[in-house]
């Protein structure tokens, strides 16, 4: 299980995830687009970054 500290995230994306209680890559993969869009201070660029980095598509 990889922690988000081990991922090559921008500072903004990292802070958004930490603020919203996300600590592991597996937790990110379980999120839907609707869920992640409700995170405080999230931007589309953060969502795109996560999709590209983790090779996933939020649905």
GIKAUR-V595780 format. One line per field, one symbol per residue. phi: phi as a letter, one per 40 degrees, with the letter a starting at -180 (. if undefined). burial: # if it has 24 or more other C-alpha atoms within 12 Angstrom, else .. Layout:
BEGIN
phi: ???
burial: ???
END
This chain:
BEGIN
phi: .ccccccccccccdccccdcgcbbdcccccccdcccccccgcbdccccccccccfbbcb
burial: ...#....#...##.###...#..#..##.#....#..#..#...##.###........
END
